[in-house]
Amino acid sequence: MGNLFIGDSVYTNGTFKEQYSLYVEDGVIKEIGPTGQLKGKYKGAMVHSLEGKTIIPGTVNSHNHSFQSLLRGIAVDRPFLEWRDEALYKYTPYLDEEAIYTGALFAFGEMLRYGVTTVSDFFYVHNNGIAYDEAVIQAAKDVGIRLVLARTMYDWDGAPKAYIETIDDAVSRTYALAKKYQGNSMIHIQPAPHSPHAASPEMIKAGHRLACEIDTPFHIHVAEEPFEVEETLAKYGLRPVHYLDSLGVVDERMIAIHLVWLEQAEIDLLGSRNTSLAYCPSSNMFLADGITKIPDLVKAGVNITLGSDGACSNNRISVFEEMRMCSILQKVDRLDGTVVNAQQVFDMGTKNAGDILRLPIGKLEQGMQADFVAIDTNDLSLLPKTNLIANIVYSMQPNAIKDVFVEGKQIVGDGKLLTISEEAIGKRVNAFFEKTRE
């Protein structure tokens, strides 16, 4: 017999159902219905009382770099390339396998506290093997978050050596991990050629071919900064999206990250090919990247989800925060309070992500993974009880997030991590920082 989760209400099929509950078996939602009805039907189930709380889908962080959590607060308030060199490139030599594990544990633990139940970690510090990738995977297992390892394929020789692989090595290692974790509901491997700037044309095409072979999406940074546009124009005579199209990779598998500096023809092409965007509004603001044209991309038919990006370029890693930032940034950019609404961004942070990552996550329906968050709707940040979706997006504070479940297992209780001591994570992070200072 499974588990019955009883709250005051459940958000399902686009509405809040009062006095509804979830019945879960083997980490999957088997039924959602009136509490009295499910109690009678599943009399032997283990009952979990979430009284006074509303159950909503767990959020999905569709783009993160977990190791960057260790670098938060370094090289702040700097131009993009100076930030990159002084934070990422300067500190990469200190990132041994233990540090990579610590960074992932730290990032994933913090996300879970803020209601993230699945993360896509765009990970590129491979150090000539897969041990570092496995360290990220082990951290996800230990803390209890669902992981998409967007294993990055990177061959630009201007980067730290730990990032760089040959095409053959990048493909074989990513393929080996994908096969190892095939069928694992909690770990998913997806290819991620880094960007037109940091992956050669051959590497980008190899990443796309591998995604086709193992039938996954593929991830790639696109047009985050003006210099990237200038570079593809200078080298190939094409803007970034048209350059990628010349390689044959602009299709329904592509999850582009950022898409800040686009012309209308690129937007139209992306929409016509049913591509997707992992949008990171806070990071784009923090690094002064610019403002992605979300209303235009939506109109063109691009599928949009939300990411936090790394915690040294945001510096928060909450998808609820990104919902708020997405909406209010677009409003002020367009001088239109209606241009992107609360429901749209809530969907971007939940169900859209499941569709884009091709996983049964992001919504509470029969057959979906039991990833959910219980929020205290009597928290002052969620009052008055007018429009709950709007309040979740625009006013909710993290203290309203009380309980987090992944595959029906409780990972956060009363706002605290249950799987790993937060004090232990903090000690590991502080030890890394002291080591780098020495």
Secondary structure, DSSP 8 states (H G I E B T S, - for coil): --EEEEEEEEEETTEEEETEEEEEETTEEEEEEEHHHHHHH-TTSEEEEEEEEEEEE-EEEEEE-GGGGGGTTSS-S--HHHHIIIIIIHHGGG--HHHHHHHHHHHHHHHHHTTEEEEEEEE---SSSSHHHHHHHHHHHHHT-EEEEEEEE---TTS-GGG---HHHHHHHHHHHHHHTTT-SSEEEEEEE--TTTS-HHHHHHHHHHHHHHT--EEEEES-SHHHHHHHHHHHSS-HHHHHHHTT--STTEEEEE--S--HHHHHHHHHTT-EEEE-HHHHHHTT-----HHHHHHHT-EEEE----TTSSS---HHHHHHHHHHHHHHHHT-TTSS-HHHHHHHTTHHHHHHHTSS-SS-STTSB--EEEEETTSGGG-SSS-HHHHHHHT--GGGEEEEEETTEEEEETTEESSS-HHHHHHHHHHHHHHHH-
